[in-house]
């Protein structure tokens, strides 16, 4: 029999791969949103692309850290 304190390896990989996928979606969404804003406002320098990409990376890191240290 399996012991109760061991977690299923498949569940372990699914949890962390879904967390990584969600972080990627946050970052890509911020980058595409910034690019769309720059195109709509016809900006010469891609300020929204740079700003929203950096902001979305910070948000994704915070989200990832909360997911890693969350109790089951």
C-alpha positions in Angstrom: 0.0 0.0 0.0 1.0 3.6 -0.5 1.7 5.7 2.4 -0.6 8.7 3.0 2.2 11.3 3.2 3.5 10.7 -0.3 1.8 12.7 -3.1 1.1 11.2 -6.5 3.9 12.2 -8.9 1.5 12.9 -11.7 -0.4 15.3 -9.4 2.9 17.0 -8.5 3.9 17.6 -12.1 0.4 18.7 -13.1 0.3 21.3 -10.3 3.6 22.9 -11.2 3.2 22.7 -14.9 -0.2 24.4 -14.7 1.4 27.1 -12.5 4.1 27.7 -15.1 1.5 27.8 -17.9 -0.5 30.4 -16.0 2.6 32.5 -15.4 3.4 32.4 -19.2 -0.2 33.4 -20.1 0.1 36.4 -17.7 3.3 37.6 -19.2 2.2 37.1 -22.9 -1.1 38.8 -22.2 0.7 41.8 -20.8 3.1 42.0 -23.8 0.3 41.7 -26.3 -1.9 44.2 -24.4 0.9 46.7 -24.4 1.6 46.2 -28.1 -2.1 46.7 -28.9 -2.2 49.9 -26.9 1.0 51.2 -28.6 -0.5 50.4 -32.0 -3.9 52.0 -31.1 -2.3 55.2 -29.8 0.4 55.2 -32.7 3.2 55.7 -30.2 6.7 56.1 -31.6 8.4 54.4 -28.6 6.7 51.2 -27.4 6.2 52.5 -23.8 3.1 50.5 -23.1 4.7 47.3 -24.4 7.7 47.7 -22.2 5.7 48.9 -19.2 3.0 46.3 -19.3 5.5 43.5 -20.0 7.6 44.4 -16.9 4.4 44.8 -14.8 3.1 41.4 -16.0 6.5 39.7 -15.2 6.3 41.1 -11.6 2.7 40.0 -11.3 3.5 36.5 -12.6 6.4 36.2 -10.2 4.2 37.2 -7.2 1.5 34.8 -8.5 4.0 32.0 -8.8 5.5 32.5 -5.4 2.0 32.5 -3.8 1.3 29.2 -5.7 4.6 27.6 -4.6 4.2 28.4 -0.9 0.5 27.8 -0.6 -0.5 25.0 1.6 -2.2 22.2 -0.3 
